[in-house]
Amino acid sequence: MCEVCCLDFSFDLSLVDSQKILLTPQVKQELDVLRKSSQELYKYVEEQMENNPVLELAEDERYIDDNFYIDMDDETELGEATSANMILEEQSVYNNEYMYIHPRLMPKSMLSLKEHLILQLHISNLEENQISIGEYLINNIDENGYLTVGLPEVAKYFNVSISKVNKVLKHVQNFDPPGVCARDLKECLLIQLKQKNIKDKNIINIIENHMNDLAAGDIDKVAEKTGLKRTTVEEIFDYIKTLEPKPGREFFETCNADYIIPDVIVKKSKTKLEVHINEDSIPLLNINEYYGRILASDVSNDVKNFIKTRLDSAKWLIKCIDQRKEVIKKVADSIVSKQSDFFHRGREFLKPLSAKEIAEDVDMHESIVSSIVNGKYIQCVWGIFEMRYFINS
C-alpha cells in the first residue's frame, strides 16, 4: 500500500469505514479534518478553541493587505480577488471595487442571483467594455433569471452595435444557473439543452415550434404536426419537465442557506489555467504565546503537563489543516488538468472521469479522493461546482 501524499496514511481508508482496524485519535482527527467542508471546518475550529485556550485565530493579513480592496480593472488580480464570499461594495453593480468579508462575519444567506452572476462575469476573459455591458445586462435580470431589457436599448446606451451586445449576452447565458439571462421560456430551455450537450432535433423542434400546444397538454396535436408517435412526444414532454423554467428560483427560495465558500479558484487566461487555494476557506490558527511563557515559568508539574497536552493538541490540529490544504490543491490540480476543456470552453466539454484516475494521478488511495471531492467546491468562470461534479465515470 502506498503512502498518501503528505498525510500519514499507510492503510486503506476503506478499512476505516468498515471498522476493520483501530485508529489512533490523531489519525482519526486527521481523517475528520480532511473530510470536512470549509463551513464544517470553521465550526469545528470554533469548538476546538472553546475547549483549548492555547488555540487562537491569527491576525490574518489576508484581509488587510493590498487585496482587501481590489481594483477590478486590474486583470492580474481578478483571479486572486474572486471567491464566493465577495460582495459588492455599497451593493452597486457599477462600482469597480469589491472587498473580501471574513467567512465568520458573513450573514447566513446566499449570494443574490445578481451577485452570483457578477462574480462569474469578473473572472471571464472579457474586455473592459464587455464587462460593463455584462453588468448592465445582469442588473436588468428579474428574480426568475430572465432578461427584462431589449438589446437595442442596451446597444443605444453604450453606443455599440446590437451584435456586440448579443455577443456579451451569449457569454452571460453560459453562466450558472443554467438558462439564466434568457429572454423567454423557449430560449431558457434551449440554453439548458446546449449546456447539457443535448442535440436531439425532435426535442429542439418541439421547444422552438410547439411549446404552446405542449403547455396546453395537446399531445396528439404535437404528434400530428411533428409526425412523431404519441409515446415519443410524451417522453419528450417528460424530459422537458425536468428542465428549470425559472433559473433564479434557487436564489430566492434558499435565502436562509449558508454561503458556499469555494475551496479552489480557477482563473482562466488565454493560454493556461491557474489553480489557487482560496485562503478564505481555511481557518488560520496560531498558538497563544501566553501559555508558552507559563510553560517556561516556575509552575507545578500538573500545570505544565496540562499546558503541554493542550499545546500538542493545538499543533496537531494546525498540521492537519495545513495537510488538508495541500491535499485539496493536489486533487484540484489533477481535476483541472484532466478537465481542461471544461474550464476553457464550458459545461458541454465535461469528460468522463473516475476517482480512480485522479487517485492514480496524485498517488493517493481512491477512497481518500472520494472523501476529498465531497463538500469541497471549485469556482471558475462557469460558476461554483462541487469537486465531485467532475468525477462522473
LUMTORVEX-963229 format. One line per 8 residues: number of its first residue (from 0); their letters; for each residue x, y, z of C-alpha. Coordinates in nm, 4 decimals. Example, Ala and Ser with C-alpha at 12.3 -4.5 7.8 and 13.67 -1.06 7.14 Angstrom:
<rs>
0	as	1.2300 -0.4500 0.7800  1.3670 -0.1060 0.7140
</rs>
This chain:
<rs>
0	mcevccld	0.0000 0.0000 0.0000  0.1472 0.3356 -0.0966  0.1770 0.6332 0.1348  -0.0771 0.9001 0.0604  0.0733 1.2335 -0.0322  0.1876 1.4332 0.2706  -0.0632 1.2640 0.5046  0.0419 0.9906 0.7418
8	fsfdlslv	-0.1867 0.7304 0.5840  -0.0257 0.3899 0.5372  -0.3516 0.1984 0.5225  -0.6597 0.1583 0.3073  -0.9146 0.4239 0.4051  -1.1969 0.1863 0.3108  -1.0945 -0.0278 0.6100  -1.1545 0.2710 0.8343
16	dsqkillt	-1.5148 0.2978 0.7237  -1.5740 -0.0717 0.7795  -1.4050 -0.0548 1.1255  -1.1650 -0.3376 1.0446  -0.8703 -0.1607 1.2036  -0.8184 0.0595 1.5066  -0.7090 0.4184 1.4570  -0.5239 0.6468 1.6919
24	pqvkqeld	-0.7077 0.9651 1.7982  -0.4595 1.1709 1.5965  -0.5226 0.9800 1.2744  -0.8986 0.9959 1.3337  -0.8716 1.3732 1.3655  -0.6592 1.3871 1.0501  -0.9249 1.1980 0.8567  -1.2036 1.4051 1.0074
32	vlrkssqe	-1.0424 1.7376 0.9121  -0.9797 1.6118 0.5585  -1.3440 1.5164 0.5083  -1.4972 1.8390 0.6373  -1.6288 2.1139 0.4120  -1.4990 2.4665 0.4719  -1.8121 2.5594 0.6699  -1.7830 2.2452 0.8823
40	lykyveeq	-1.4136 2.3120 0.9365  -1.4781 2.6647 1.0689  -1.7420 2.5322 1.3099  -1.5074 2.2531 1.4188  -1.2241 2.5009 1.4826  -1.4555 2.7180 1.6937  -1.5425 2.4114 1.9055  -1.1737 2.3259 1.9437
48	mennpvle	-1.0936 2.6828 2.0515  -1.3624 2.6683 2.3188  -1.2024 2.3537 2.4635  -0.8394 2.4508 2.4101  -0.7371 2.8009 2.5249  -0.3955 2.7592 2.3609  -0.5557 2.7994 2.0153  -0.6394 3.1401 1.8723
56	laederyi	-0.7325 3.2849 1.5357  -0.4312 3.4520 1.3782  -0.4193 3.8179 1.2885  -0.4901 3.7393 0.9277  -0.3085 3.9713 0.6875  -0.5007 3.8160 0.4011  -0.7874 4.0508 0.4830  -0.5932 4.3724 0.5304
64	ddnfyidm	-0.3282 4.3668 0.2589  -0.3481 4.5216 -0.0872  -0.6058 4.2611 -0.1912  -0.8579 4.3807 0.0676  -0.9838 4.6296 -0.1874  -0.9500 4.5001 -0.5389  -0.9444 4.7156 -0.8483  -1.1454 4.5004 -1.0858
72	ddetelge	-0.9889 4.6766 -1.3834  -0.6578 4.5117 -1.2963  -0.6785 4.1785 -1.4763  -0.3729 4.0435 -1.2935  -0.5690 4.0427 -0.9682  -0.9049 3.9168 -1.0906  -0.8409 3.5527 -1.0115  -0.6969 3.6270 -0.6680
80	atsanmil	-0.9840 3.8585 -0.5813  -1.2745 3.6373 -0.6822  -1.4444 3.3985 -0.4424  -1.7977 3.3158 -0.3335  -1.7612 3.5326 -0.0243  -1.7010 3.8604 -0.2083  -1.9787 4.1165 -0.2008  -2.0465 4.4297 -0.3978
88	eeqsvynn	-1.9221 4.7324 -0.2076  -2.2204 4.9544 -0.1240  -2.4346 4.7000 -0.3149  -2.3686 4.8677 -0.6517  -2.3012 4.6550 -0.9586  -2.1443 4.9582 -1.1233  -1.8826 5.0082 -0.8526  -1.5415 4.8867 -0.9715
96	eymyihpr	-1.4244 4.7807 -0.6253  -1.5057 4.4574 -0.4429  -1.3949 4.3616 -0.0969  -1.3411 4.0414 0.0985  -1.5501 3.9576 0.4005  -1.4145 3.7094 0.6519  -1.6298 3.3921 0.6328  -1.7044 3.4028 1.0071
104	lmpksmls	-1.8561 3.7500 0.9696  -2.0847 3.6607 0.6808  -2.4621 3.6703 0.7169  -2.6215 3.3274 0.6912  -2.7708 3.3816 0.3488  -2.6886 3.3027 -0.0097  -2.5413 3.5438 -0.2558  -2.8120 3.7087 -0.4592
112	lkehlilq	-2.8554 3.5952 -0.8177  -2.7044 3.9195 -0.9488  -2.4025 3.8962 -0.7171  -2.3504 3.5343 -0.8238  -2.3524 3.6363 -1.1907  -2.1302 3.9416 -1.1348  -1.8658 3.7186 -0.9752  -1.8643 3.4931 -1.2801
120	lhisnlee	-1.8532 3.7928 -1.5123  -1.5433 3.9382 -1.3475  -1.3368 3.6219 -1.3895  -1.4360 3.5966 -1.7544  -1.1782 3.6649 -2.0198  -1.3630 3.9734 -2.1472  -1.2557 4.3238 -2.2369  -1.3409 4.6147 -2.0082
128	nqisigey	-1.6261 4.7473 -2.2227  -1.7724 4.3963 -2.2499  -1.7650 4.3687 -1.8689  -1.9627 4.6946 -1.8488  -2.2226 4.5625 -2.0941  -2.2422 4.2378 -1.8987  -2.3019 4.4282 -1.5742  -2.5832 4.6236 -1.7390
136	linniden	-2.7474 4.3043 -1.8626  -2.7155 4.1335 -1.5237  -2.8613 4.4358 -1.3471  -3.1684 4.4012 -1.5696  -3.2471 4.0388 -1.4796  -3.5589 3.9655 -1.2767  -3.5735 3.7299 -0.9780  -3.6582 3.4356 -1.2055
144	gyltvglp	-3.3396 3.4915 -1.4052  -3.4967 3.6423 -1.7202  -3.3599 3.9440 -1.9061  -3.6002 4.2386 -1.8879  -3.4297 4.4803 -2.1264  -3.4111 4.4733 -2.5075  -3.0789 4.4517 -2.6887  -3.1469 4.7686 -2.8958
152	evakyfnv	-3.1861 4.9659 -2.5727  -2.8557 4.8297 -2.4385  -2.6777 4.8982 -2.7687  -2.8049 5.2566 -2.7680  -2.6988 5.3100 -2.4056  -2.3399 5.2012 -2.4784  -2.3346 5.3345 -2.8352  -2.2313 4.9977 -2.9779
160	siskvnkv	-2.3786 4.7568 -3.2306  -2.6532 4.5115 -3.1332  -2.4279 4.2268 -3.2439  -2.1685 4.3304 -2.9864  -2.4320 4.3314 -2.7123  -2.5599 3.9946 -2.8327  -2.2065 3.8501 -2.8091  -2.1861 3.9503 -2.4420
168	lkhvqnfd	-2.5378 3.8182 -2.3820  -2.4441 3.4773 -2.5240  -2.1441 3.4719 -2.2904  -2.3556 3.5507 -1.9831  -2.6075 3.2853 -2.0888  -2.3327 3.0271 -2.0341  -2.3174 3.1160 -1.6636  -2.4618 2.9267 -1.3723
176	ppgvcard	-2.7530 2.8725 -1.3091  -2.8325 2.7098 -1.6469  -3.0858 2.9055 -1.8514  -3.0148 3.2400 -1.6878  -3.0436 3.5669 -1.8843  -3.2868 3.4196 -2.1361  -3.5460 3.6485 -2.2909  -3.8304 3.3979 -2.2820
184	lkeclliq	-3.9091 3.0399 -2.1757  -3.8175 2.8959 -2.5146  -3.4687 3.0465 -2.5069  -3.4272 2.9444 -2.1424  -3.4941 2.5785 -2.2231  -3.2743 2.5822 -2.5337  -2.9848 2.7249 -2.3310  -3.0204 2.4373 -2.0859
192	lkqknikd	-3.0183 2.1846 -2.3698  -2.6980 2.3392 -2.5024  -2.5293 2.3251 -2.1623  -2.6314 1.9606 -2.1269  -2.4980 1.8967 -2.4787  -2.8421 1.7676 -2.5879  -2.8676 1.7838 -2.9680  -3.1840 1.5803 -3.0254
200	kniiniie	-3.3591 1.7503 -3.3186  -3.7065 1.6400 -3.2064  -3.6680 1.7958 -2.8626  -3.5308 2.1179 -3.0111  -3.8099 2.1336 -3.2716  -4.0842 2.0893 -3.0121  -3.9369 2.3588 -2.7854  -3.8904 2.6020 -3.0740
208	nhmndlaa	-4.2235 2.5491 -3.2508  -4.4781 2.3593 -3.0399  -4.4479 2.4759 -2.6802  -4.7952 2.6332 -2.6735  -4.9613 2.3076 -2.7752  -4.7443 2.1144 -2.5335  -4.8250 2.3525 -2.2487  -5.1953 2.3060 -2.3251
216	gdidkvae	-5.1473 1.9303 -2.2908  -5.2442 1.8637 -2.6525  -5.0045 1.5737 -2.7112  -5.1967 1.4455 -3.0133  -5.1744 1.7808 -3.1887  -4.7976 1.7957 -3.1340  -4.7630 1.4390 -3.2618  -4.9651 1.5240 -3.5726
224	ktglkrtt	-4.7663 1.8392 -3.6506  -4.4274 1.6762 -3.5944  -4.5037 1.3337 -3.7396  -4.3833 1.1687 -3.4192  -4.5513 0.8894 -3.2285  -4.7599 0.9944 -2.9301  -4.5352 0.7946 -2.6967  -4.2297 0.9804 -2.8313
232	veeifdyi	-4.3943 1.3184 -2.7703  -4.4864 1.2091 -2.4181  -4.1263 1.1078 -2.3497  -4.0035 1.4425 -2.4798  -4.2616 1.6230 -2.2672  -4.1430 1.4306 -1.9599  -3.7853 1.5317 -2.0343  -3.8726 1.8985 -2.0864
240	ktlepkpg	-4.0426 1.8963 -1.7455  -3.7045 1.8106 -1.5884  -3.5633 2.1445 -1.7121  -3.5856 2.4566 -1.4954  -3.8318 2.7213 -1.6212  -3.7172 2.9701 -1.3525  -3.3362 2.9602 -1.3285  -3.3302 3.2171 -1.0478
248	reffetcn	-3.5647 3.0119 -0.8301  -3.2906 2.8608 -0.6119  -3.1682 3.2071 -0.5114  -3.4968 3.3363 -0.3735  -3.6083 3.0021 -0.2255  -3.2894 2.9354 -0.0243  -3.2343 3.2723 0.1383  -3.1581 3.1064 0.4748
256	adyiipdv	-2.8891 2.8734 0.3432  -2.5206 2.9102 0.4280  -2.2743 3.0660 0.1909  -2.0846 2.8269 -0.0291  -1.7200 2.9168 0.0179  -1.5157 2.7732 -0.2707  -1.2031 2.5885 -0.1648  -1.0355 2.6393 -0.5010
264	ivkksktk	-1.0461 2.9236 -0.7541  -0.9571 2.8581 -1.1177  -0.8515 3.1611 -1.3177  -0.8684 3.1269 -1.6959  -0.6290 3.3143 -1.9206  -0.5930 3.2828 -2.2955  -0.3132 3.0282 -2.2685  -0.3455 2.8473 -1.9351
272	levhined	-0.5471 2.7708 -1.6247  -0.4238 2.8834 -1.2833  -0.5383 2.6912 -0.9766  -0.5431 2.8795 -0.6445  -0.6456 2.7643 -0.2995  -0.8997 3.0112 -0.1621  -0.7311 3.1121 0.1625  -1.0631 3.2449 0.2932
280	sipllnin	-1.1908 2.8862 0.3105  -0.9230 2.7841 0.5622  -0.9084 2.8943 0.9286  -0.5704 3.0484 1.0119  -0.4693 2.9436 1.3635  -0.1890 3.0420 1.5994  -0.0561 2.9214 1.9333  -0.1234 3.1711 2.2107
288	eyygrila	0.2216 3.2843 2.3281  0.0928 3.3438 2.6798  0.0777 2.9709 2.7514  0.4305 2.9210 2.6197  0.5547 3.1753 2.8731  0.3664 2.9972 3.1512  0.5253 2.6693 3.0478  0.8693 2.8274 3.0790
296	sdvsndvk	0.7948 2.9767 3.4212  0.8135 2.8192 3.7662  0.4802 2.6363 3.7865  0.3790 2.2938 3.9093  0.4253 1.9819 3.7013  0.0477 1.9349 3.6837  0.0076 2.2766 3.5234  0.2964 2.2095 3.2844
304	nfiktrld	0.1509 1.8735 3.1813  -0.1901 2.0323 3.1233  -0.0459 2.3093 2.9057  0.1844 2.0711 2.7178  -0.1089 1.8453 2.6349  -0.3058 2.1409 2.5031  -0.0047 2.2681 2.3042  0.0478 1.9293 2.1404
312	sakwlikc	-0.3200 1.9114 2.0536  -0.3161 2.2625 1.9031  -0.0041 2.1959 1.6964  -0.1537 1.8746 1.5591  -0.4754 2.0475 1.4571  -0.2766 2.3181 1.2733  -0.0770 2.0446 1.0985  -0.3986 1.8649 0.9956
320	idqrkevi	-0.5400 2.1848 0.8453  -0.2167 2.2538 0.6549  -0.2137 1.8986 0.5180  -0.5788 1.9269 0.4179  -0.4932 2.2367 0.2155  -0.2064 2.0601 0.0358  -0.4148 1.7538 -0.0483  -0.7078 1.9593 -0.1815
328	kkvadsiv	-0.4675 2.1585 -0.4004  -0.3132 1.8395 -0.5379  -0.6516 1.6871 -0.6231  -0.7780 2.0146 -0.7719  -0.4691 2.0420 -0.9932  -0.5385 1.6954 -1.1272  -0.9086 1.7648 -1.1884  -0.8374 2.0914 -1.3704
336	skqsdffh	-0.5682 1.9281 -1.5814  -0.7907 1.6384 -1.6863  -1.0999 1.8570 -1.7375  -0.9167 2.1473 -1.9029  -1.1653 2.1605 -2.1937  -1.4477 2.2204 -1.9455  -1.2658 2.5104 -1.7769  -1.1661 2.6675 -2.1097
344	rgreflkp	-1.4802 2.6054 -2.3162  -1.7832 2.5259 -2.0983  -2.0053 2.2590 -1.9482  -2.0678 2.0656 -2.2672  -1.6987 1.9712 -2.2749  -1.7051 1.7861 -1.9421  -1.5322 1.4491 -1.9875  -1.5932 1.1148 -1.8163
352	lsakeiae	-1.3533 1.0947 -1.5223  -1.3269 0.8496 -1.2320  -1.1934 0.8858 -0.8791  -0.9547 0.6031 -0.9642  -0.7946 0.8093 -1.2431  -0.7436 1.1023 -1.0062  -0.6086 0.8714 -0.7360  -0.3519 0.7235 -0.9736
360	dvdmhesi	-0.2502 1.0686 -1.0931  -0.1868 1.2083 -0.7428  -0.0675 0.8819 -0.5831  -0.3470 0.8564 -0.3268  -0.5939 0.5862 -0.2434  -0.9210 0.6110 -0.4351  -1.1288 0.6209 -0.1147  -0.9343 0.9256 0.0053
368	vssivngk	-1.0004 1.1049 -0.3236  -1.3708 1.0250 -0.2837  -1.3639 1.1848 0.0633  -1.1882 1.4961 -0.0631  -1.4264 1.5729 -0.3511  -1.7360 1.5665 -0.1273  -1.8281 1.9066 0.0139  -1.5324 2.0870 -0.1471
376	yiqcvwgi	-1.6017 2.3455 -0.4184  -1.4247 2.4850 -0.7235  -1.5122 2.8297 -0.8567  -1.4433 2.9060 -1.2214  -1.5806 3.1285 -1.4958  -1.8842 2.8973 -1.5362  -1.9870 2.9098 -1.1720  -1.9221 2.7183 -0.8484
384	femryfin	-1.9144 2.3386 -0.8671  -1.8677 2.0692 -0.6066  -1.5493 1.8769 -0.6847  -1.7405 1.5534 -0.7249  -1.9258 1.7133 -1.0193  -1.6121 1.6434 -1.2219  -1.5960 1.2780 -1.1124  -1.8566 1.1281 -1.3434
392	s	-1.7333 0.7909 -1.4622
</rs>
